[in-house]
Amino acid sequence: MDSFFSSSTLFNIVLAVIWFISGIRDFQGKDPLIDLPFNQYNRDPEYRAFWQKKNGVFYMLNGIAFLILTFTPATSLLYRILFGVAIGGDLLYLVAYESWNHSAD
């Protein structure tokens, strides 16, 4: 008998939950869990405050979207619409992020 949750489904659930928790931490303004050397949060407090809110919303929405996508059949119209909106939102976010980073150039 097959289990309802396969290993890939459990992996997707765990990643979506981690993504959502990371978004909540960013939205609350907490320090990143991993302090990377190229992180600009330590240099500019205005930059940090601005992007932590945006990253928090981005991570939370992606966590929710991909959790829903995990349980939606890939052939359904809802899956295609939600996947398209998630990818479109990610692309718009990336364009906004890059334009903000290069606005001082």
Secondary structure as UniProt FT lines:
FT   HELIX           7..28
FT   TURN            37..38
FT   HELIX           40..42
FT   HELIX           45..71
FT   TURN            74..75
FT   HELIX           77..101
FT   TURN            102..104
//
